[in-house]
Amino acid sequence: MIATPSFSFPLIAESDSRLEVSLAEVDLEGEERRLRENHFGEEWRDGINFQAALWSRLSFGERLTLAIEPVLTTPRDGRDVYFRRGSLRLVLFNIALKAGRDSLWWGPGRHGALLLSNNAFPFDMIHVATASPFRLPGILARLGQFEVEGFLTRLEENRDFPRARLFGLRLVYQPLEEITIGISRITMFGGEGRPGLRLIDIGKLYFNNPNQTGKFEVNELAGVDLRLDLPIGRILPGYAAELYGEYGGEDEAGFRPSKPALLVGLEWRYEGLRVVVEHANNHVRNSPDVWYHHSIYHSGYTYRGNIIGHHMGSDAKDLYLRMDLPFLERWTGGVDLEGENRHLSSPVHEEIRRLGGDVTYSEGTGLSYSGRLLYEQIRNLNLSSENERNLYGVLTATWQF
């Protein structure tokens, strides 16, 4: 007798939630608002900023999961309550189908990602992925583990080609436990005023010659990334280190990415100590502002006005250092430094320097409290002769239940 899989769901659901309440005092010297980088497209406003976000997940066994995150904030453009994320996820066999609003982060970067990050507002999308890593059958199982995911979303109406589509596909391969390789490709196509693409057309884009015309003239980005666990623990017990990198291209030349960008980083850990050093660079000589821009899609690689990839933007370099360390029972702290240079092909560069520090106290009952102070200095703001000094003070209370 052949056993048939059962798709029944338990009547009793499991849930977990997190309530996060933050109050910030922001002093912007020359602007009314600034982007809150890597934070769902949200902005800091000059003055008092309040936000309460309740993230909840309700799971019926391992097959059905409902997640939702309403946000209450100080009024922004007449809106003070909205849903930041919300999705329904269904697992059949080893395929996870998710529909709803969520963010994706592709690549190993801790402070940024070249292709996909949470810098912009979350997508309303259909997302399909393997629920867990899998191996090929038979002798091919020795090759290692694989993961596959893809998504399709429609971008906003207020752009040059309203409701343009964004399609992404990613393959993750782990030949050894210490090595993880990712390959990603993202295509922007369609929109009002532009021809659409069928599924078979996507296949033609992937396997035919690049730089085609007509409906195949689309905006594409591709990249490969690598995580490598270094065997430091064999020499220094208790220590761990990971070397990682991402290489991306904004165009194609003979089926390989051209006009490249690079992100490299190192994470070092020992007990509660953690140090991260990360550098990103998408400045391409003799090709100014090529990253996240396109000759047809002039609104660029953005969603609701913000870059979908790395927060530094186009034609830029970013260096980030972060150290986390425990210093008392239930107390942890951290400091970070960042240097960011933008518009590197222009005679004048915008230069940003940031110095931040934070401290967190955890009660051990799901409650934690944190405070963060960030100083930001900007030279040649928006390529003008203006300089700016900004100060951010943030208090946050988090309840995990």
N, C-alpha and C positions, 0 to 999 in steps of 0.2 A: 504494500500500500504506500502511495506517495503522500507524504504529509503536506498539507497546505498551510501557508502562513496565516496567522490570526492577526486581524487588525482591530481588535476590540480595545477600548480605552478604559482604564480604571475609573470608577466613579469618584474616588477621592483624589483630589488634586494636591500637588505640592506647590508651595509658593515661597518666594523670597522677594523682599522689597528693600529699597534704600531711599531714604529721605535726606536731601542735601539742601541746607539753607545757608545762603551766603549774603554778606553785607560788605560792600566795598566803598571806599572813599577814593575817587580818582581825580587827580589834578592834571588836566591836559592844558599845557601852556598856550598852544596856538590853535587847537582844533576843538570841535564839539564832540567828536566821536572817533574811535579807532577800533580796528578789528581786533578781536580777542583770538589770537592765533591758535589753530588746532582746537577749536571749541565750537564746532557746529555752526559756523558762520555768525556767531553772536558778536556783539560790539560792546566796548566800554563807552560809557557816556561821561562827560565831564560832570563831576559832582557825585551824589549818592547813587549807588547801583544796588538794587536788591533782587534776589532771585531765590525761588524755592522750586526744586525739581523732585518729583516722586517717581522713581523707576520701579516697576513691579513686573514680576514674571510669574505666570501661572502654568504649571506643567502637568499634563495628564500622562503619566508614565514617561517613556522616552520618545513617544511618537508625536505628541501634539503639545505645542508651547505657544502661549499668548504673552506678548510683552508690550508694555505701554509706558510712556513717560510724559505726563503733562508737566508744563512749566508755568509758574506764576512769576512775573517779573515787573519791574517798574515800567510804566507804559512806554512802548516803543512804536511810534507811528500809529497811535490809537489802539495798539494791541497789547494786552497785559497777560493773557492766557493763551497758550497754544500747545500743540502736541509736537514735542521735539522728535520722539521716536514712537513707533507702534507697529507691530507686525504679528503675523500668524505663521507659525512654522510647522510643517507636517513632514514626518519621516516615514517613507515606505521603502522597505528593503534597506539599501544603504544610500538612498537619495533623499536629500533634504530640500524641500520646496518652501520658500518663504516669500510672502507677499506683504508689502507694507512700506513703512518709512524707517530707514536705518542708514548708518554710515558704514563705509568700507575702508579698510586700511590695508593696502597691499605692499608688502615688502618688510624688511627687518628694521627699518629706521625707527629710532626711539623718539626723535624730535621732528621728523618730517619724512615724507615719502614722495618720490618723483611723480608717480602716476595717480595714486589714490590715497587720500588722507581724510581726516575729519575736519579739515580747515573750512570747507563750505557746508552749507546747510544739508542735512541728510536727504538722500534720494527717496522718492516714492517709486518703488521698483519691484520687479520680479527677480528673485535670486534663486539659483539652483546650484547645489553643491553636493559633494559626497559628505555623508554624515560623519564618517570616520575614515582614516587612511585605509587603503586597500592594497593588496598585492595581486599581481597577475597570476593566472592559474599555472599549475604544473611546475616545470623546471624554471619558468620565468619568474617565479616567486623570489628567486635568489637576487633578482635585480634590485629589490627594495620596495619601499612604500610609495604610493601615489595619492594625490588629492587633486580634485578638479572642481572649479567653480566658475560660474558665469552670471551675468546680470544684464537686465535691460531696463532702462529708465527713460522718461521723457523730461526734458529740461523745461525751464520756465517759459512763459509767454513773452515776457518783456526782454527780448533779444532780437538780433538782426533777422534770424530765421526762427520764428516762434515755435516752441515745442519740438526742437531738434531732439533726435534720439541719441542715446549713449549706450553702446554695447561693449561689454568687457568679458574677456575669457582669460583664465589663469590656470596653469598647471604647476603643481608643487611635487617635486621628486626628492626622496630621501634615500640615497643608495646605502648610507650608513647612518647610524644613530647620531654621529657627530657632524654630519653634512646635510644641509637642506638647500635645494636649488629651486628657484621659482622663475617661471616664464610668464609674462603678462602682455596682453595687447588690448588696446581700447580704441574704439571707433566711434566718432561723432558723425552722424549722417542725417539726412532727411530734414524735416522742419518745413513750415509753410513757405512755399516758394522754391523748395528743393525737392528733387525726386526721392522717393523712398527706396528702401532695399528689402528684398525678400531674404528668407533664410539661405536660399541657394546662392544669392548674391554675396552674402557674407563669406561663404566658402570660396567664391571666386576671388574676393578681395584678398583672402589669406594665401591663396595658392597660385594666382596669376601674377603677371608682371606688375611691379609697383608703378605708381604715378600715372594711373589711368585717368581718362576724362569722362565727361558726362556724369551719370549718376554715381559712377565709381570714384569721382573726385571728392574724397571725404577727408576728414581731419583724423589722423591716426597717431597714436603714441604706443611705443612698445618698450619692453625692458626685460632684463634678467637680473635676479638678485641671488645672493649667497649668504648663508649662515654657516659658520665654522666654529664648533666648540673646541677650544684649545685644550690640550691635555695638561694644563697647569697643575691640576690636583694630584697627578702622579709624582710631581716633584715637590710641591708645596701643599700638603694635605689641608683641606678646608678651603682652598682657593679655587675659583672658577673664572674663566674668561671666555668671551665670545667675540670673534672678529666677524664683521658683516659688511656687506656692500650692495649697492644697486647701480646698475648701468642702464641708462635709458636713451632712446632716440626719438626725435620729433619728426623724422622723415625716414624714407627708405632709400637704399641704394643697393640694388642687386640682392634683395631679400634680407638685408641686414640693416639695423638702425643706423642712421646717420645724424649729424648735428647732435652729438652726444652730450649727456649730463652724467654726473657721477656723484654718488653718496657713499661715504665710507665711515665706519665707526668701530669702536672698541668698547666693550663693557667688561668691567673687572669687579668681582664680588668676593667678599670674605666675611662670613657670618652676616651681620647686619649692615656692613659697609658695602656701598655700591658706587662705582665711578663710571661715568659715560663720557666719551669724547667722540663727537660726530662732526663731520664736515660734508657740505653739499656744494656743488658748483654746476650751474647750467649756462655759464657764459661761453658762447661759441664765437671764436674769433672770425671776423668778417661776416658774421650773421647776427646783427643786433636784434635783440628782443625776439628771437625765433621761438623760444620755448613758450608754450601756452598761448601762442598766437597762430593765426591761419589766414591765408590769402582770401578765402571765401567766407569762412565763419569769423567775421570780424569781432563778434562778442567774445571770442577766444574760448579757451578751455576753462570755463567758469560756470558756476551755478549760483544764481541769485547775486551775481556781481562779485563773487569770491573765487579765487583759484581752487580748483579741485585737487591739484597736486600739492607741491611743496609751498608752504606759506611765504617763502622768501620772494616768490614771483619769478619773473623772467629776467634773464641777463644778470644773474646775481650769484653771490657766494654767501655761505653761512657757516659759522663755526660755533659749536655749542659744547659747553662743558657743564657737567652736573655731578655733584657728590651728595649721596644720602648716607647718614650715619646715625646710629642710636647713641645717645649720650647719658640717659638715665632710664630707670625702669618705667616702661610705658611711654617714654618720650623719644621722639625721633626728630631729626632736623635735616636740612639740606640747603645747599648753596648752589647757584648756577650763574654762569657767565655766557654771554652771547655777543658775537660780532657779526653784523650783517651789512653787506655792501650791495647796493642795487644800481641798475642802469649803468653797467660797467662799460658799455660801448659809447656812452656819452662823455663829453669832456668833463662834466661835473657828475660826481657820484653821490647818491644818497647813502649816508653812513649811519647805522644804528648800533648803539652799544647798550646792553642791558646787564644789570646786576640784580640778582634776586636772592632772597633767603626766606626760609619758612620753618616752622616748628609745628609738630603735631603731638597731641596727647590722646591716648586711647584708654578708655576705662575698662575694656575687657568685657563689656556687656553689649557690644554692638554700637556704642556711642564713642565718637571721637570729635576732637575740636582742633582746629588748625588756624594759624595766622601766617600770612605771607606779605612781604614787602618787596616791591619791585621798582627799581629806578631805571628810567629809559632816557637816553640822550640821542637826539637826531640832528645830524648836520645836513644842510641842503635838502630840506624837506620838499618832496615832490619836485626835485631838481631846481628849486628856487634858492635864493640866498638866505632863507629863513632857517634858524636853528631852534630847537625845541627841547625842553626838559620836562618829562612827565613822571609822576609818582603815583603808584598804585598800592593801596593798602586793603587787604582782603581778610575778613574773618569768616570761617566756615564751620558749621556744625553738621555732622553726618550721623545718621541713625540707621544701622543695618538690622533688619528684623525679618 
